[in-house]
Amino acid sequence: MLLLKGRTKSAEVEAESGFTILDLAMKAGVDWGFSCTRGTCARCRTLVEEGAAFLEDVTDAEWDRLEPEELEQGYRLGCQAVVKAGAGRIRAVNRFYF
């Protein structure tokens, strides 16, 4: 299960493997901030509050856009954070910079 919290809307959806957090937020109609979907704008900055182990490894785009401290705190880019097969409960909040 994936719990998503956008700017004004939240949703609980199935954590479909192979999809990004941003993909699933868009599919659920959650107002997730983004501009590019490629990991360059960082508007989809996401705080993974629970279930980070159920996401694929941090991508090069995330290493380039997020500070090491942000990664340690659980931040990911929603467009880069891909759900693993057999994922359990994940809770993610869109925490954009601006």
N, C-alpha and C positions, 0 to 999 in steps of 0.2 A: 504494500500500500504506500502511496506517495501523497503526503499532505503538502499542499502548495499554498503559500500566502503571498499574494501580489499586493499592489498598491491599495486597492479597495475591495478586492474579491479573493476569497479562498476557495479551495476545492480539495476533495479527497478522490484520488483516481488510482487505477491499477498502475503499478510500477512496471511498465512494459520494457523488457530488456531491449537494448539496442537503440532506444530513444533517449534524447537528452532531456534534462529537466525543462528547458525552454520549449522543446517540442510538445511535451506533455502539458505544460501550462497553456500553450497556445491552443492545443486540442480541447482543453477544458474551459477555455474562455477566460482564463485568469489574466488580469492585466499586468503582465510581466514586462518590465522595461527592456527594450533591446533596439538596436539599430541595424546590426550587420549580420548576425548569426554565424560569424567566422572567428570570433574571439579577438577582434581588433578594437572594438569600441568600449568594451567592459561595462556597458550599460546593463547587461544581464547579471551583474555581480550578485551572487547568491550566498547566503549563509546556510550551510547545511547543519541544522541543529541536531539531527539524529540520522543515523544510518549511512554515514560517509563510507563505510566499508562495503556498501552495496553499489558503489559507483566505481567506474573504471578509473585508472590512474590519472593523475593530473597531466594535462597536455602541455606541449611546448608553448602554445598560445597563452595558457594560464600562467606558466612560469614567467613569460614575457610581460604580462599585464598586471599581475597581482604581486604584491610585496610578500616576502617570506613570512612576515608576521601575520598577514591576512590568511595565507595558506595554513599556517599553524592553528589559527583560530577557527578554521573550518570553512573559509570562503572558497568558492569556486565560481567559474563562469557558467551560467545556466546553459549556454549554447555548446559547451564543451563537456559538461558533466553527464556522461552516458551511464544509464542504468545497466547493471550486470544481470545476467541470467540468474533466476532464482532469488532475486532481491527480496529482502524483508522490508520492514517499515523504514521509510525515509521521510524526514520533515525538512522542508526547504523554504526559505523566506527570501524574496527579492529585496536586496539591500544595495540599490544603485548609489552612485556617488553624488549625483545631482538631480 
